[in-house]
Amino acid sequence: MIKLNNQVAVIVPKKTNDGRSTKKVINKVNKLFCLNFGGTSILEVSGYWVNDGKVYHDENLKIVSNVENIDVETIAEAANLVLTEAEQLAVSVEINGALYIFDTSDSIAEELESVVMEVEK
């Protein structure tokens, strides 16, 4: 029997804000998680968010891995792929059910290190 106590996820929109497909980014994040965490589940999720008073709607994929140890570098790399290659203003990362939203001004790896230290207590 294998017991994996932690769950990590990154939300990836299916399209950029101007409507272009993010399939390449989705495939990169999925491959990254598979290679580093052993496998993924991908869930379709719909999200709504507000920026400057305008409501946006995104069709997303939630790429999820259940893991023994939380690998901050892998999660940060995935989050940065979403920010840069999917051209997003922010990216949502989930660790053990808690949602963390990062934008381009955040030092994702450093902030995730703090999160993981709290999770592992």
N, C-alpha and C positions, 0 to 999 in steps of 0.2 A: 504494500500500500504506500502511496505517496500522498503526503499532506502538504498543500501549498497555502500558507497562512495569509498571503498578501495578494491584493488585486490592484493592478495598475491599468490605466486607460488613457488614451489620447483621443480627443474628438477632432475629426478631420472633415471639413466641409466637402461636399461633392463638386462644388464649383467655386471659383474665385468670386469676389464681389462684382466683377464685371461679366460673369457668366461663363467663363472658360472652365473646362473640365480639370479636375485635380487628380485624375486617375493615376498619374505618375507618382504624385506625392503619396496617395493612398497605398500604392504598391510598395514604395520605399519604406514607409512607416510599418506596414505589415511585415515586410521582409526583415527589417531591423528588429522588431519585436520577436519574430519567429527565431531568428538566429541567436538572439541574446536571452530570450526567455523560454524557448522551446516550443512555442505555439501561440496562437491567438484565437479569439472568437471575434467576429465582426457583427455589430448590431446596427441596424438602421435607426437613427434618431432624428427628430425634427426639433429645431431650436429657434427661438425668437430672442432678439436682443435689441437694445436701443442705443443709438449713437447720435448725439446732437439733435435729440427730439424725434428722430426718424426711427421707426420700427423696421427691423430687418428680419427676414425669415431665411433660415438655412436648412437644407436637407444635408444631413451629416452621416458619417459612419463613426461609430465608437469602436476603436480597436483596443481589445481587452486581452490582458495576459494575467494568469494566476501564477504567482512566483513564490519561491521560498525566500529569496533575498531581493530587496528592491535595488535595482541598478540605476542610480541617479544619472549617470552619463548617457545611458540608452534613452531614458525618458526625456532628458534635456535635448538630446539630438533630435528625437522625434518632434518635440515641441518646436524647436527651431526650424525644422523642415516645414512645419505647418505655417509658421510666421513668415518665412522667407519665400518658399517655393509656391505656397498656396496664397501668398500675398494677403495675409490676414492681419487685422488690427490687434487681435488677441487670440490666445489658444487656451482651451480648457484641458486640464490634466486632472485625473481622478486617482486618488490613492486611498485604498480601503474605504471607499464610500464618501470621502471628503473631496470637494471640488476646489481646485486652485486655478485661477485665471491669471495668465501671464501676458504681458505685452512686450513690445520690442525694447522698452526701456528697462525691463527686468533682467537681472542676472539669474537666469533660470536654474542653472546647475547649483549655484550657491544657495539660492532660496530652497531648492529641493533638498539639499543636504540638511538644512535645519528641519524641514518637514520630516524627513526620514529619521532623524535622531529622535524626534518626538514620538513618531510611530513605533519605533523600536524599544521605547521605554517600557 
